[in-house]
Amino acid sequence: MSEAVGTNKGGLLLGLVIGGAVGAITSLLLAPKAGSELREDLSNTYRTFNDKTSQLASAVGQKTQDIISTVSDKTQDIASVVSEKTQEAASAVSEKTKDIANTVSHQASEAVDKAKESKQLVAESLQAVKSNYQNNQH
């Protein structure tokens, strides 16, 4: 339904412009004036219509440039923010990675120390069992 309304508005505007132009030309052609006056009126009407069209084109061009400038500025702002946030995230990930690496390294070192202690205890226990076995053999 809204599509039909939008299409009708565009058609209505186009019809008004064309109708106005046809009406103006018809009134000039049917007016009881001399040929030179009629040509002058037609020329003036053409110049007015041409000037207004040029002004409208200029205004549309300026608005387009303004929009392009605004979009460009906003895009640069967004790119800057995204870049900044990406760098912050990369820095945070790097810090967390370093923390995890340090924790893993510390835990691995502790595990190695405990393994050495366990090896020493097992060796001492084996030595004690061996000595005890030899003492019981004699």
N, C-alpha and C positions, 0 to 999 in steps of 0.2 A: 504494500500500500504506500509506504513512504517513498519507494522507488518511483512510483507513478507520479507522486506529488512533486518530487525533485525534477523529474523529466518535464512535467507540465510547467513548472516555474521557468525552466530554461527555455522551453518553447514559447511561453508567454512573453518573456523578455525579448527574445529574438523577433517574435511577431510584432511587438510594440515598436522596436527599432525600425524594422523593415516598413511597417505601416506608416510610421512617422516620416520616414524618408520618401516613401511613395506619395504620401499626402502633401508634403512640402513641394515636391517636384510638380505634382498635379496642379496644386494651387498656383504655382508660378507660371505654369504653361497655360492655364485657363484664365489667368487674370488679364483684364483688358489693358495691356501695357504695350508700349512700342517695343520692337525687336531689340533695340539697344538697351532699353531698361530691363527687359526680360533677361538678356544675356548678362547684364551686370548683376542682377539679383541672383541668377544661377551661379555666377562666378563667386559672389559673396557667400552664398550658401555653401558652395563647395569648399571655399577657403575656411569657413567657420567649422564645417564638419571635419576637414583635414586637420586643422589646428587642435580640435578637441581629441581627435584620434591620436595625434602625436603626443599630446599631453597625457592621455591615458596610457599609451605605450611607455612613455617615460616614467610615469608613476609606477607602473607594473614592474618595469626594469629596476627601479630604485628599491622597491619593496623586495624584489627577488634578491638583490644584492644584500640588503639588510638581513634577510632570512639566512642567506648563505653565510654571512659573517657570524651571525648568532650561532648557527649550527656548528661552524668551524670552531668558534670559541668554546662552546660546550663540549665538543668532541675532544679538544685539547685538554680541557679541565678533567674530563672523565679519564682520559689516557694517563694523565699525571697522577690522579688518585689511584688508578689501578696499578700503575708502576710502583707507587709508594707502598701500597698494601702488599704487593707481591714481594717487594724487598723486605718488608717487615715479617712476612710469613717465612721467607727463606732464612732470615736471621733467627727467627724463633725455632725453626726446624733444625738449624745448625746447632744452636745452643742445646736443644733437647738431645740431639744426636751425640754431642760431646758429653753431656751428663750421663747418658746411657752407656757410652763407651767407657767412661771412667768407672761407673758402677760395675760393669761387667769385668773390667780389668781388675778391680779391687776384689771382687768375689772370686775370680779365677785365681788370684794370688792367694787368697785365704784357703781356697780348695787345695792348692798345691801344698801350702804349709800343713794343712790337716792331713793330706796324703802322706807327707814326709813323716809327720808325727805317728800316723798309723803304721807306716812301714817300720819305723823304729820300735814301736810297741810290739808289732808282730815278730820282728827280729829278736827282740829281748825275750818275748814269750817262747819262741822256738828254742832259743839258747837255754832258757830255764828248763823247758821240757826235755831237751837233749841231755842237759846236765843231770836232771832228775832221773832220766832213763838210764844213763850210764852209772849213776850211783846205785840204782836199784839192781843193775846187772851184776855188780860186784859184791 
